[in-house]
């Protein structure tokens, strides 16, 4: 019975992540327009760098799911992020991607899967995480 609960929890976790990614793929298309003003683009790049530096660090959190602990760790460094999650005694799962402002995207940079706000980070399917 415990094995069935464990497999159902993992399946539910995976399914929720897939559904979230599918739903967000349509809502996260950006409408970037180039004004041709290099000074404007330069200041935006500097602002982007400041935001990235402010959110750099390690975030962690855990959550109890059907008696199993889901542990997550997120590391942000510059324009890249990486995360691990582990449910109970299962093998850890790894993800990584691109940072744009305070938003976390998959490796392609097209699908937003999370964000950072203050000292908290959120990635769909992961427990809430706080900066260490």
ABEGO torsion letter per residue (X at the ends): XAAAAAAAAAAAAAAAAAAAAAAAAAAABBBBBBAGBAAAAAAAAAAAAAAAAAABEBBBBBBBBGGBBBBBBBBBBEABBBBBBBBEABBBBBBBBBBBEABBBBAAGABBABBBBEABBBBBGBBBBBBX
